Amino acid sequence: MGDVLERFGGNHAMNIEQVDGFLAALVCCPSDVAKNEYLPEIWGDAMINEDGFASQAKLQKFLSLIASHKSAVSHILQSGDVFTPVLFA
């Protein structure tokens, strides 16, 4: 996931730490936010489509990683476990 974010970093894409916090905020939101609303916030100004990836499979893998991380954050927050945000030195 970090590689793709770095590729679009010049277009105001979020870094891993920002994505982690952003997904935690989405999980805490009282109403569901559609993917087509929040994914552009993660990617910044970049228009992500098939042309932005070496293959459709890589695009799907990236979308899967975002969904998996959101699900993991949701599980932690809903279980009452301590949420420790991703922080790099």
PyMOL Python script that loads the backbone (N, CA, C, O; Angstrom):
from pymol import cmd

cmd.read_pdbstr("""\
ATOM      1  N   MET A   1       0.833  -1.181   0.000  1.00  0.00           N
ATOM      2  CA  MET A   1       0.000   0.000   0.000  1.00  0.00           C
ATOM      3  C   MET A   1       0.874   1.239   0.000  1.00  0.00           C
ATOM      4  O   MET A   1       0.567   2.210  -0.691  1.00  0.00           O
ATOM      5  N   GLY A   2       1.946   1.223   0.755  1.00  0.00           N
ATOM      6  CA  GLY A   2       2.833   2.377   0.842  1.00  0.00           C
ATOM      7  C   GLY A   2       3.448   2.754  -0.486  1.00  0.00           C
ATOM      8  O   GLY A   2       3.619   3.937  -0.780  1.00  0.00           O
ATOM      9  N   ASP A   3       3.786   1.749  -1.303  1.00  0.00           N
ATOM     10  CA  ASP A   3       4.379   2.024  -2.612  1.00  0.00           C
ATOM     11  C   ASP A   3       3.428   2.809  -3.499  1.00  0.00           C
ATOM     12  O   ASP A   3       3.839   3.751  -4.175  1.00  0.00           O
ATOM     13  N   VAL A   4       2.173   2.429  -3.499  1.00  0.00           N
ATOM     14  CA  VAL A   4       1.196   3.123  -4.330  1.00  0.00           C
ATOM     15  C   VAL A   4       0.983   4.537  -3.811  1.00  0.00           C
ATOM     16  O   VAL A   4       0.907   5.480  -4.598  1.00  0.00           O
ATOM     17  N   LEU A   5       0.886   4.692  -2.508  1.00  0.00           N
ATOM     18  CA  LEU A   5       0.702   6.023  -1.941  1.00  0.00           C
ATOM     19  C   LEU A   5       1.887   6.927  -2.260  1.00  0.00           C
ATOM     20  O   LEU A   5       1.711   8.110  -2.553  1.00  0.00           O
ATOM     21  N   GLU A   6       3.096   6.367  -2.202  1.00  0.00           N
ATOM     22  CA  GLU A   6       4.281   7.154  -2.528  1.00  0.00           C
ATOM     23  C   GLU A   6       4.270   7.589  -3.984  1.00  0.00           C
ATOM     24  O   GLU A   6       4.683   8.705  -4.303  1.00  0.00           O
ATOM     25  N   ARG A   7       3.803   6.720  -4.868  1.00  0.00           N
ATOM     26  CA  ARG A   7       3.756   7.055  -6.285  1.00  0.00           C
ATOM     27  C   ARG A   7       2.893   8.288  -6.523  1.00  0.00           C
ATOM     28  O   ARG A   7       3.202   9.106  -7.390  1.00  0.00           O
ATOM     29  N   PHE A   8       1.805   8.424  -5.751  1.00  0.00           N
ATOM     30  CA  PHE A   8       0.894   9.548  -5.926  1.00  0.00           C
ATOM     31  C   PHE A   8       1.097  10.639  -4.871  1.00  0.00           C
ATOM     32  O   PHE A   8       0.285  11.559  -4.768  1.00  0.00           O
ATOM     33  N   GLY A   9       2.164  10.541  -4.097  1.00  0.00           N
ATOM     34  CA  GLY A   9       2.421  11.504  -3.029  1.00  0.00           C
ATOM     35  C   GLY A   9       2.532  12.928  -3.501  1.00  0.00           C
ATOM     36  O   GLY A   9       2.163  13.850  -2.773  1.00  0.00           O
ATOM     37  N   GLY A  10       3.034  13.134  -4.709  1.00  0.00           N
ATOM     38  CA  GLY A  10       3.128  14.481  -5.255  1.00  0.00           C
ATOM     39  C   GLY A  10       1.774  15.080  -5.546  1.00  0.00           C
ATOM     40  O   GLY A  10       1.657  16.285  -5.772  1.00  0.00           O
ATOM     41  N   ASN A  11       0.759  14.257  -5.542  1.00  0.00           N
ATOM     42  CA  ASN A  11      -0.608  14.699  -5.800  1.00  0.00           C
ATOM     43  C   ASN A  11      -1.423  14.779  -4.522  1.00  0.00           C
ATOM     44  O   ASN A  11      -2.645  14.629  -4.545  1.00  0.00           O
ATOM     45  N   HIS A  12      -0.754  15.013  -3.420  1.00  0.00           N
ATOM     46  CA  HIS A  12      -1.376  15.174  -2.106  1.00  0.00           C
ATOM     47  C   HIS A  12      -2.007  13.892  -1.578  1.00  0.00           C
ATOM     48  O   HIS A  12      -2.988  13.939  -0.835  1.00  0.00           O
ATOM     49  N   ALA A  13      -1.452  12.758  -1.957  1.00  0.00           N
ATOM     50  CA  ALA A  13      -1.944  11.492  -1.411  1.00  0.00           C
ATOM     51  C   ALA A  13      -1.525  11.386   0.057  1.00  0.00           C
ATOM     52  O   ALA A  13      -0.521  11.962   0.476  1.00  0.00           O
ATOM     53  N   MET A  14      -2.308  10.646   0.815  1.00  0.00           N
ATOM     54  CA  MET A  14      -1.983  10.430   2.222  1.00  0.00           C
ATOM     55  C   MET A  14      -0.811   9.456   2.331  1.00  0.00           C
ATOM     56  O   MET A  14      -0.566   8.646   1.437  1.00  0.00           O
ATOM     57  N   ASN A  15      -0.092   9.558   3.457  1.00  0.00           N
ATOM     58  CA  ASN A  15       0.911   8.536   3.746  1.00  0.00           C
ATOM     59  C   ASN A  15       0.238   7.468   4.620  1.00  0.00           C
ATOM     60  O   ASN A  15      -0.934   7.590   4.976  1.00  0.00           O
ATOM     61  N   ILE A  16       0.989   6.437   4.953  1.00  0.00           N
ATOM     62  CA  ILE A  16       0.417   5.321   5.727  1.00  0.00           C
ATOM     63  C   ILE A  16      -0.163   5.787   7.065  1.00  0.00           C
ATOM     64  O   ILE A  16      -1.242   5.345   7.459  1.00  0.00           O
ATOM     65  N   GLU A  17       0.539   6.667   7.755  1.00  0.00           N
ATOM     66  CA  GLU A  17       0.051   7.153   9.046  1.00  0.00           C
ATOM     67  C   GLU A  17      -1.278   7.884   8.882  1.00  0.00           C
ATOM     68  O   GLU A  17      -2.195   7.705   9.683  1.00  0.00           O
ATOM     69  N   GLN A  18      -1.376   8.707   7.843  1.00  0.00           N
ATOM     70  CA  GLN A  18      -2.602   9.450   7.604  1.00  0.00           C
ATOM     71  C   GLN A  18      -3.754   8.520   7.230  1.00  0.00           C
ATOM     72  O   GLN A  18      -4.884   8.707   7.682  1.00  0.00           O
ATOM     73  N   VAL A  19      -3.460   7.519   6.404  1.00  0.00           N
ATOM     74  CA  VAL A  19      -4.499   6.560   6.021  1.00  0.00           C
ATOM     75  C   VAL A  19      -5.022   5.834   7.260  1.00  0.00           C
ATOM     76  O   VAL A  19      -6.230   5.650   7.407  1.00  0.00           O
ATOM     77  N   ASP A  20      -4.129   5.427   8.139  1.00  0.00           N
ATOM     78  CA  ASP A  20      -4.524   4.724   9.354  1.00  0.00           C
ATOM     79  C   ASP A  20      -5.471   5.586  10.197  1.00  0.00           C
ATOM     80  O   ASP A  20      -6.524   5.113  10.625  1.00  0.00           O
ATOM     81  N   GLY A  21      -5.107   6.816  10.428  1.00  0.00           N
ATOM     82  CA  GLY A  21      -5.954   7.719  11.211  1.00  0.00           C
ATOM     83  C   GLY A  21      -7.270   8.037  10.511  1.00  0.00           C
ATOM     84  O   GLY A  21      -8.324   8.100  11.144  1.00  0.00           O
ATOM     85  N   PHE A  22      -7.194   8.236   9.206  1.00  0.00           N
ATOM     86  CA  PHE A  22      -8.383   8.535   8.406  1.00  0.00           C
ATOM     87  C   PHE A  22      -9.378   7.378   8.465  1.00  0.00           C
ATOM     88  O   PHE A  22     -10.578   7.591   8.636  1.00  0.00           O
ATOM     89  N   LEU A  23      -8.872   6.153   8.323  1.00  0.00           N
ATOM     90  CA  LEU A  23      -9.759   4.986   8.387  1.00  0.00           C
ATOM     91  C   LEU A  23     -10.351   4.830   9.783  1.00  0.00           C
ATOM     92  O   LEU A  23     -11.508   4.431   9.920  1.00  0.00           O
ATOM     93  N   ALA A  24      -9.578   5.138  10.819  1.00  0.00           N
ATOM     94  CA  ALA A  24     -10.114   5.095  12.189  1.00  0.00           C
ATOM     95  C   ALA A  24     -11.248   6.110  12.344  1.00  0.00           C
ATOM     96  O   ALA A  24     -12.261   5.822  12.981  1.00  0.00           O
ATOM     97  N   ALA A  25     -11.075   7.284  11.767  1.00  0.00           N
ATOM     98  CA  ALA A  25     -12.130   8.300  11.825  1.00  0.00           C
ATOM     99  C   ALA A  25     -13.378   7.836  11.067  1.00  0.00           C
ATOM    100  O   ALA A  25     -14.500   8.066  11.516  1.00  0.00           O
ATOM    101  N   LEU A  26     -13.180   7.185   9.921  1.00  0.00           N
ATOM    102  CA  LEU A  26     -14.324   6.676   9.162  1.00  0.00           C
ATOM    103  C   LEU A  26     -15.097   5.631   9.955  1.00  0.00           C
ATOM    104  O   LEU A  26     -16.328   5.606   9.934  1.00  0.00           O
ATOM    105  N   VAL A  27     -14.366   4.772  10.652  1.00  0.00           N
ATOM    106  CA  VAL A  27     -15.005   3.737  11.464  1.00  0.00           C
ATOM    107  C   VAL A  27     -15.829   4.368  12.582  1.00  0.00           C
ATOM    108  O   VAL A  27     -16.889   3.854  12.938  1.00  0.00           O
ATOM    109  N   CYS A  28     -15.351   5.470  13.134  1.00  0.00           N
ATOM    110  CA  CYS A  28     -16.038   6.138  14.241  1.00  0.00           C
ATOM    111  C   CYS A  28     -17.191   7.036  13.776  1.00  0.00           C
ATOM    112  O   CYS A  28     -17.992   7.496  14.589  1.00  0.00           O
ATOM    113  N   CYS A  29     -17.266   7.276  12.493  1.00  0.00           N
ATOM    114  CA  CYS A  29     -18.305   8.139  11.935  1.00  0.00           C
ATOM    115  C   CYS A  29     -19.679   7.523  12.199  1.00  0.00           C
ATOM    116  O   CYS A  29     -19.858   6.318  12.026  1.00  0.00           O
ATOM    117  N   PRO A  30     -20.649   8.338  12.614  1.00  0.00           N
ATOM    118  CA  PRO A  30     -21.974   7.777  12.919  1.00  0.00           C
ATOM    119  C   PRO A  30     -22.731   7.255  11.702  1.00  0.00           C
ATOM    120  O   PRO A  30     -23.663   6.464  11.850  1.00  0.00           O
ATOM    121  N   SER A  31     -22.346   7.682  10.510  1.00  0.00           N
ATOM    122  CA  SER A  31     -22.994   7.165   9.300  1.00  0.00           C
ATOM    123  C   SER A  31     -21.935   6.605   8.360  1.00  0.00           C
ATOM    124  O   SER A  31     -20.776   7.020   8.380  1.00  0.00           O
ATOM    125  N   ASP A  32     -22.363   5.651   7.535  1.00  0.00           N
ATOM    126  CA  ASP A  32     -21.447   5.019   6.595  1.00  0.00           C
ATOM    127  C   ASP A  32     -21.008   6.029   5.532  1.00  0.00           C
ATOM    128  O   ASP A  32     -21.816   6.822   5.050  1.00  0.00           O
ATOM    129  N   VAL A  33     -19.747   5.994   5.178  1.00  0.00           N
ATOM    130  CA  VAL A  33     -19.221   6.830   4.106  1.00  0.00           C
ATOM    131  C   VAL A  33     -18.870   5.897   2.954  1.00  0.00           C
ATOM    132  O   VAL A  33     -18.151   4.915   3.134  1.00  0.00           O
ATOM    133  N   ALA A  34     -19.380   6.212   1.779  1.00  0.00           N
ATOM    134  CA  ALA A  34     -19.158   5.358   0.610  1.00  0.00           C
ATOM    135  C   ALA A  34     -17.702   5.409   0.161  1.00  0.00           C
ATOM    136  O   ALA A  34     -17.024   6.427   0.300  1.00  0.00           O
ATOM    137  N   LYS A  35     -17.239   4.280  -0.383  1.00  0.00           N
ATOM    138  CA  LYS A  35     -15.863   4.207  -0.877  1.00  0.00           C
ATOM    139  C   LYS A  35     -15.567   5.292  -1.904  1.00  0.00           C
ATOM    140  O   LYS A  35     -14.489   5.887  -1.898  1.00  0.00           O
ATOM    141  N   ASN A  36     -16.528   5.546  -2.785  1.00  0.00           N
ATOM    142  CA  ASN A  36     -16.278   6.556  -3.815  1.00  0.00           C
ATOM    143  C   ASN A  36     -16.159   7.960  -3.240  1.00  0.00           C
ATOM    144  O   ASN A  36     -15.724   8.877  -3.936  1.00  0.00           O
ATOM    145  N   GLU A  37     -16.538   8.139  -1.985  1.00  0.00           N
ATOM    146  CA  GLU A  37     -16.346   9.419  -1.319  1.00  0.00           C
ATOM    147  C   GLU A  37     -15.006   9.488  -0.590  1.00  0.00           C
ATOM    148  O   GLU A  37     -14.349  10.528  -0.607  1.00  0.00           O
ATOM    149  N   TYR A  38     -14.592   8.386   0.054  1.00  0.00           N
ATOM    150  CA  TYR A  38     -13.364   8.478   0.846  1.00  0.00           C
ATOM    151  C   TYR A  38     -12.094   8.087   0.101  1.00  0.00           C
ATOM    152  O   TYR A  38     -11.016   8.559   0.462  1.00  0.00           O
ATOM    153  N   LEU A  39     -12.181   7.247  -0.919  1.00  0.00           N
ATOM    154  CA  LEU A  39     -10.961   6.869  -1.644  1.00  0.00           C
ATOM    155  C   LEU A  39     -10.265   8.065  -2.296  1.00  0.00           C
ATOM    156  O   LEU A  39      -9.038   8.140  -2.238  1.00  0.00           O
ATOM    157  N   PRO A  40     -10.992   9.005  -2.914  1.00  0.00           N
ATOM    158  CA  PRO A  40     -10.301  10.177  -3.465  1.00  0.00           C
ATOM    159  C   PRO A  40      -9.575  11.009  -2.395  1.00  0.00           C
ATOM    160  O   PRO A  40      -8.577  11.667  -2.690  1.00  0.00           O
ATOM    161  N   GLU A  41     -10.071  10.976  -1.178  1.00  0.00           N
ATOM    162  CA  GLU A  41      -9.379  11.688  -0.093  1.00  0.00           C
ATOM    163  C   GLU A  41      -8.035  11.026   0.202  1.00  0.00           C
ATOM    164  O   GLU A  41      -7.054  11.709   0.499  1.00  0.00           O
ATOM    165  N   ILE A  42      -7.991   9.713   0.119  1.00  0.00           N
ATOM    166  CA  ILE A  42      -6.739   8.978   0.349  1.00  0.00           C
ATOM    167  C   ILE A  42      -5.760   9.245  -0.783  1.00  0.00           C
ATOM    168  O   ILE A  42      -4.571   9.455  -0.544  1.00  0.00           O
ATOM    169  N   TRP A  43      -6.256   9.236  -2.014  1.00  0.00           N
ATOM    170  CA  TRP A  43      -5.393   9.391  -3.180  1.00  0.00           C
ATOM    171  C   TRP A  43      -5.036  10.822  -3.506  1.00  0.00           C
ATOM    172  O   TRP A  43      -4.131  11.051  -4.309  1.00  0.00           O
ATOM    173  N   GLY A  44      -5.709  11.797  -2.914  1.00  0.00           N
ATOM    174  CA  GLY A  44      -5.391  13.185  -3.209  1.00  0.00           C
ATOM    175  C   GLY A  44      -5.896  13.594  -4.581  1.00  0.00           C
ATOM    176  O   GLY A  44      -6.990  13.210  -4.995  1.00  0.00           O
ATOM    177  N   ASP A  45      -5.088  14.375  -5.280  1.00  0.00           N
ATOM    178  CA  ASP A  45      -5.485  14.912  -6.576  1.00  0.00           C
ATOM    179  C   ASP A  45      -5.391  13.894  -7.701  1.00  0.00           C
ATOM    180  O   ASP A  45      -5.891  14.135  -8.800  1.00  0.00           O
ATOM    181  N   ALA A  46      -4.758  12.765  -7.439  1.00  0.00           N
ATOM    182  CA  ALA A  46      -4.539  11.765  -8.490  1.00  0.00           C
ATOM    183  C   ALA A  46      -5.860  11.138  -8.913  1.00  0.00           C
ATOM    184  O   ALA A  46      -6.742  10.886  -8.093  1.00  0.00           O
ATOM    185  N   MET A  47      -5.969  10.903 -10.169  1.00  0.00           N
ATOM    186  CA  MET A  47      -7.109  10.153 -10.698  1.00  0.00           C
ATOM    187  C   MET A  47      -6.661   8.703 -10.788  1.00  0.00           C
ATOM    188  O   MET A  47      -5.904   8.344 -11.689  1.00  0.00           O
ATOM    189  N   ILE A  48      -7.111   7.881  -9.881  1.00  0.00           N
ATOM    190  CA  ILE A  48      -6.704   6.487  -9.872  1.00  0.00           C
ATOM    191  C   ILE A  48      -7.648   5.713 -10.788  1.00  0.00           C
ATOM    192  O   ILE A  48      -8.870   5.766 -10.650  1.00  0.00           O
ATOM    193  N   ASN A  49      -7.052   5.010 -11.701  1.00  0.00           N
ATOM    194  CA  ASN A  49      -7.810   4.126 -12.575  1.00  0.00           C
ATOM    195  C   ASN A  49      -6.869   3.035 -13.053  1.00  0.00           C
ATOM    196  O   ASN A  49      -5.745   2.918 -12.563  1.00  0.00           O
ATOM    197  N   GLU A  50      -7.316   2.258 -13.984  1.00  0.00           N
ATOM    198  CA  GLU A  50      -6.490   1.156 -14.465  1.00  0.00           C
ATOM    199  C   GLU A  50      -5.152   1.644 -15.005  1.00  0.00           C
ATOM    200  O   GLU A  50      -4.151   0.937 -14.894  1.00  0.00           O
ATOM    201  N   ASP A  51      -5.116   2.840 -15.588  1.00  0.00           N
ATOM    202  CA  ASP A  51      -3.881   3.360 -16.166  1.00  0.00           C
ATOM    203  C   ASP A  51      -2.842   3.715 -15.104  1.00  0.00           C
ATOM    204  O   ASP A  51      -1.652   3.788 -15.409  1.00  0.00           O
ATOM    205  N   GLY A  52      -3.271   3.936 -13.869  1.00  0.00           N
ATOM    206  CA  GLY A  52      -2.353   4.292 -12.803  1.00  0.00           C
ATOM    207  C   GLY A  52      -1.661   3.092 -12.177  1.00  0.00           C
ATOM    208  O   GLY A  52      -0.801   3.249 -11.310  1.00  0.00           O
ATOM    209  N   PHE A  53      -2.028   1.910 -12.609  1.00  0.00           N
ATOM    210  CA  PHE A  53      -1.464   0.683 -12.073  1.00  0.00           C
ATOM    211  C   PHE A  53      -0.916  -0.155 -13.217  1.00  0.00           C
ATOM    212  O   PHE A  53      -1.363  -0.036 -14.358  1.00  0.00           O
ATOM    213  N   ALA A  54       0.045  -0.994 -12.905  1.00  0.00           N
ATOM    214  CA  ALA A  54       0.615  -1.871 -13.926  1.00  0.00           C
ATOM    215  C   ALA A  54      -0.430  -2.867 -14.425  1.00  0.00           C
ATOM    216  O   ALA A  54      -0.343  -3.349 -15.554  1.00  0.00           O
ATOM    217  N   SER A  55      -1.407  -3.169 -13.594  1.00  0.00           N
ATOM    218  CA  SER A  55      -2.459  -4.100 -14.011  1.00  0.00           C
ATOM    219  C   SER A  55      -3.696  -3.884 -13.150  1.00  0.00           C
ATOM    220  O   SER A  55      -3.640  -3.275 -12.082  1.00  0.00           O
ATOM    221  N   GLN A  56      -4.795  -4.395 -13.641  1.00  0.00           N
ATOM    222  CA  GLN A  56      -6.049  -4.357 -12.884  1.00  0.00           C
ATOM    223  C   GLN A  56      -5.888  -5.130 -11.577  1.00  0.00           C
ATOM    224  O   GLN A  56      -6.494  -4.778 -10.565  1.00  0.00           O
ATOM    225  N   ALA A  57      -5.078  -6.175 -11.599  1.00  0.00           N
ATOM    226  CA  ALA A  57      -4.860  -6.980 -10.394  1.00  0.00           C
ATOM    227  C   ALA A  57      -4.202  -6.148  -9.294  1.00  0.00           C
ATOM    228  O   ALA A  57      -4.539  -6.297  -8.119  1.00  0.00           O
ATOM    229  N   LYS A  58      -3.268  -5.275  -9.668  1.00  0.00           N
ATOM    230  CA  LYS A  58      -2.613  -4.428  -8.663  1.00  0.00           C
ATOM    231  C   LYS A  58      -3.591  -3.405  -8.088  1.00  0.00           C
ATOM    232  O   LYS A  58      -3.548  -3.103  -6.895  1.00  0.00           O
ATOM    233  N   LEU A  59      -4.463  -2.880  -8.925  1.00  0.00           N
ATOM    234  CA  LEU A  59      -5.492  -1.965  -8.435  1.00  0.00           C
ATOM    235  C   LEU A  59      -6.385  -2.679  -7.431  1.00  0.00           C
ATOM    236  O   LEU A  59      -6.658  -2.152  -6.353  1.00  0.00           O
ATOM    237  N   GLN A  60      -6.839  -3.874  -7.782  1.00  0.00           N
ATOM    238  CA  GLN A  60      -7.707  -4.636  -6.890  1.00  0.00           C
ATOM    239  C   GLN A  60      -6.991  -4.998  -5.587  1.00  0.00           C
ATOM    240  O   GLN A  60      -7.602  -4.975  -4.519  1.00  0.00           O
ATOM    241  N   LYS A  61      -5.720  -5.328  -5.669  1.00  0.00           N
ATOM    242  CA  LYS A  61      -4.930  -5.646  -4.473  1.00  0.00           C
ATOM    243  C   LYS A  61      -4.865  -4.441  -3.542  1.00  0.00           C
ATOM    244  O   LYS A  61      -5.026  -4.573  -2.329  1.00  0.00           O
ATOM    245  N   PHE A  62      -4.628  -3.262  -4.123  1.00  0.00           N
ATOM    246  CA  PHE A  62      -4.567  -2.046  -3.317  1.00  0.00           C
ATOM    247  C   PHE A  62      -5.908  -1.768  -2.645  1.00  0.00           C
ATOM    248  O   PHE A  62      -5.954  -1.450  -1.457  1.00  0.00           O
ATOM    249  N   LEU A  63      -6.993  -1.886  -3.397  1.00  0.00           N
ATOM    250  CA  LEU A  63      -8.321  -1.671  -2.824  1.00  0.00           C
ATOM    251  C   LEU A  63      -8.606  -2.686  -1.721  1.00  0.00           C
ATOM    252  O   LEU A  63      -9.237  -2.362  -0.716  1.00  0.00           O
ATOM    253  N   SER A  64      -8.138  -3.904  -1.916  1.00  0.00           N
ATOM    254  CA  SER A  64      -8.306  -4.947  -0.906  1.00  0.00           C
ATOM    255  C   SER A  64      -7.527  -4.613   0.369  1.00  0.00           C
ATOM    256  O   SER A  64      -8.015  -4.832   1.478  1.00  0.00           O
ATOM    257  N   LEU A  65      -6.319  -4.084   0.200  1.00  0.00           N
ATOM    258  CA  LEU A  65      -5.515  -3.703   1.368  1.00  0.00           C
ATOM    259  C   LEU A  65      -6.190  -2.585   2.164  1.00  0.00           C
ATOM    260  O   LEU A  65      -6.192  -2.616   3.395  1.00  0.00           O
ATOM    261  N   ILE A  66      -6.756  -1.610   1.479  1.00  0.00           N
ATOM    262  CA  ILE A  66      -7.478  -0.524   2.160  1.00  0.00           C
ATOM    263  C   ILE A  66      -8.666  -1.102   2.933  1.00  0.00           C
ATOM    264  O   ILE A  66      -8.871  -0.780   4.103  1.00  0.00           O
ATOM    265  N   ALA A  67      -9.440  -1.953   2.270  1.00  0.00           N
ATOM    266  CA  ALA A  67     -10.616  -2.553   2.916  1.00  0.00           C
ATOM    267  C   ALA A  67     -10.215  -3.415   4.109  1.00  0.00           C
ATOM    268  O   ALA A  67     -10.876  -3.382   5.147  1.00  0.00           O
ATOM    269  N   SER A  68      -9.150  -4.178   3.970  1.00  0.00           N
ATOM    270  CA  SER A  68      -8.684  -5.038   5.068  1.00  0.00           C
ATOM    271  C   SER A  68      -8.226  -4.216   6.260  1.00  0.00           C
ATOM    272  O   SER A  68      -8.515  -4.555   7.407  1.00  0.00           O
ATOM    273  N   HIS A  69      -7.508  -3.130   5.983  1.00  0.00           N
ATOM    274  CA  HIS A  69      -7.029  -2.305   7.091  1.00  0.00           C
ATOM    275  C   HIS A  69      -8.204  -1.624   7.791  1.00  0.00           C
ATOM    276  O   HIS A  69      -8.229  -1.528   9.018  1.00  0.00           O
ATOM    277  N   LYS A  70      -9.168  -1.155   7.016  1.00  0.00           N
ATOM    278  CA  LYS A  70     -10.352  -0.537   7.616  1.00  0.00           C
ATOM    279  C   LYS A  70     -11.087  -1.546   8.487  1.00  0.00           C
ATOM    280  O   LYS A  70     -11.543  -1.211   9.581  1.00  0.00           O
ATOM    281  N   SER A  71     -11.202  -2.774   8.008  1.00  0.00           N
ATOM    282  CA  SER A  71     -11.858  -3.829   8.772  1.00  0.00           C
ATOM    283  C   SER A  71     -11.096  -4.133  10.063  1.00  0.00           C
ATOM    284  O   SER A  71     -11.709  -4.333  11.111  1.00  0.00           O
ATOM    285  N   ALA A  72      -9.777  -4.168   9.994  1.00  0.00           N
ATOM    286  CA  ALA A  72      -8.956  -4.434  11.187  1.00  0.00           C
ATOM    287  C   ALA A  72      -9.111  -3.317  12.210  1.00  0.00           C
ATOM    288  O   ALA A  72      -9.244  -3.579  13.406  1.00  0.00           O
ATOM    289  N   VAL A  73      -9.095  -2.087  11.748  1.00  0.00           N
ATOM    290  CA  VAL A  73      -9.266  -0.943  12.653  1.00  0.00           C
ATOM    291  C   VAL A  73     -10.650  -1.020  13.298  1.00  0.00           C
ATOM    292  O   VAL A  73     -10.791  -0.805  14.502  1.00  0.00           O
ATOM    293  N   SER A  74     -11.665  -1.325  12.496  1.00  0.00           N
ATOM    294  CA  SER A  74     -13.024  -1.445  13.013  1.00  0.00           C
ATOM    295  C   SER A  74     -13.116  -2.523  14.094  1.00  0.00           C
ATOM    296  O   SER A  74     -13.738  -2.315  15.136  1.00  0.00           O
ATOM    297  N   HIS A  75     -12.504  -3.653  13.841  1.00  0.00           N
ATOM    298  CA  HIS A  75     -12.528  -4.745  14.816  1.00  0.00           C
ATOM    299  C   HIS A  75     -11.881  -4.312  16.133  1.00  0.00           C
ATOM    300  O   HIS A  75     -12.428  -4.564  17.207  1.00  0.00           O
ATOM    301  N   ILE A  76     -10.732  -3.670  16.053  1.00  0.00           N
ATOM    302  CA  ILE A  76     -10.035  -3.225  17.264  1.00  0.00           C
ATOM    303  C   ILE A  76     -10.898  -2.250  18.049  1.00  0.00           C
ATOM    304  O   ILE A  76     -11.059  -2.394  19.260  1.00  0.00           O
ATOM    305  N   LEU A  77     -11.453  -1.256  17.359  1.00  0.00           N
ATOM    306  CA  LEU A  77     -12.249  -0.235  18.046  1.00  0.00           C
ATOM    307  C   LEU A  77     -13.534  -0.808  18.630  1.00  0.00           C
ATOM    308  O   LEU A  77     -13.939  -0.421  19.726  1.00  0.00           O
ATOM    309  N   GLN A  78     -14.174  -1.719  17.919  1.00  0.00           N
ATOM    310  CA  GLN A  78     -15.431  -2.289  18.400  1.00  0.00           C
ATOM    311  C   GLN A  78     -15.228  -3.328  19.498  1.00  0.00           C
ATOM    312  O   GLN A  78     -16.140  -3.585  20.284  1.00  0.00           O
ATOM    313  N   SER A  79     -14.044  -3.926  19.557  1.00  0.00           N
ATOM    314  CA  SER A  79     -13.791  -4.952  20.568  1.00  0.00           C
ATOM    315  C   SER A  79     -13.420  -4.357  21.922  1.00  0.00           C
ATOM    316  O   SER A  79     -13.423  -5.050  22.939  1.00  0.00           O
ATOM    317  N   GLY A  80     -13.105  -3.087  21.920  1.00  0.00           N
ATOM    318  CA  GLY A  80     -12.689  -2.457  23.167  1.00  0.00           C
ATOM    319  C   GLY A  80     -11.199  -2.559  23.416  1.00  0.00           C
ATOM    320  O   GLY A  80     -10.698  -2.051  24.420  1.00  0.00           O
ATOM    321  N   ASP A  81     -10.477  -3.219  22.498  1.00  0.00           N
ATOM    322  CA  ASP A  81      -9.021  -3.266  22.618  1.00  0.00           C
ATOM    323  C   ASP A  81      -8.448  -1.863  22.421  1.00  0.00           C
ATOM    324  O   ASP A  81      -9.115  -0.966  21.907  1.00  0.00           O
ATOM    325  N   VAL A  82      -7.225  -1.704  22.834  1.00  0.00           N
ATOM    326  CA  VAL A  82      -6.557  -0.408  22.684  1.00  0.00           C
ATOM    327  C   VAL A  82      -6.141  -0.229  21.234  1.00  0.00           C
ATOM    328  O   VAL A  82      -5.448  -1.076  20.669  1.00  0.00           O
ATOM    329  N   PHE A  83      -6.568   0.876  20.634  1.00  0.00           N
ATOM    330  CA  PHE A  83      -6.161   1.192  19.266  1.00  0.00           C
ATOM    331  C   PHE A  83      -4.851   1.944  19.324  1.00  0.00           C
ATOM    332  O   PHE A  83      -4.750   3.008  19.936  1.00  0.00           O
ATOM    333  N   THR A  84      -3.865   1.382  18.688  1.00  0.00           N
ATOM    334  CA  THR A  84      -2.558   2.020  18.617  1.00  0.00           C
ATOM    335  C   THR A  84      -2.345   2.458  17.168  1.00  0.00           C
ATOM    336  O   THR A  84      -2.189   1.618  16.282  1.00  0.00           O
ATOM    337  N   PRO A  85      -2.336   3.768  16.927  1.00  0.00           N
ATOM    338  CA  PRO A  85      -2.186   4.233  15.543  1.00  0.00           C
ATOM    339  C   PRO A  85      -0.805   3.909  15.000  1.00  0.00           C
ATOM    340  O   PRO A  85       0.159   3.746  15.748  1.00  0.00           O
ATOM    341  N   VAL A  86      -0.737   3.819  13.677  1.00  0.00           N
ATOM    342  CA  VAL A  86       0.544   3.596  12.996  1.00  0.00           C
ATOM    343  C   VAL A  86       1.331   4.895  13.044  1.00  0.00           C
ATOM    344  O   VAL A  86       0.865   5.930  12.567  1.00  0.00           O
ATOM    345  N   LEU A  87       2.523   4.838  13.619  1.00  0.00           N
ATOM    346  CA  LEU A  87       3.406   6.001  13.684  1.00  0.00           C
ATOM    347  C   LEU A  87       4.813   5.582  13.316  1.00  0.00           C
ATOM    348  O   LEU A  87       5.377   4.665  13.913  1.00  0.00           O
ATOM    349  N   PHE A  88       5.372   6.256  12.335  1.00  0.00           N
ATOM    350  CA  PHE A  88       6.762   5.999  11.947  1.00  0.00           C
ATOM    351  C   PHE A  88       7.640   7.119  12.458  1.00  0.00           C
ATOM    352  O   PHE A  88       7.244   8.285  12.459  1.00  0.00           O
ATOM    353  N   ALA A  89       8.834   6.758  12.892  1.00  0.00           N
ATOM    354  CA  ALA A  89       9.771   7.763  13.409  1.00  0.00           C
ATOM    355  C   ALA A  89      10.306   8.617  12.289  1.00  0.00           C
ATOM    356  O   ALA A  89      11.109   9.518  12.529  1.00  0.00           O
TER     357      ALA A  89
END
""", "prot")
cmd.dss("prot")
cmd.show_as("cartoon", "prot")
cmd.util.cbc("prot")
cmd.orient("prot")
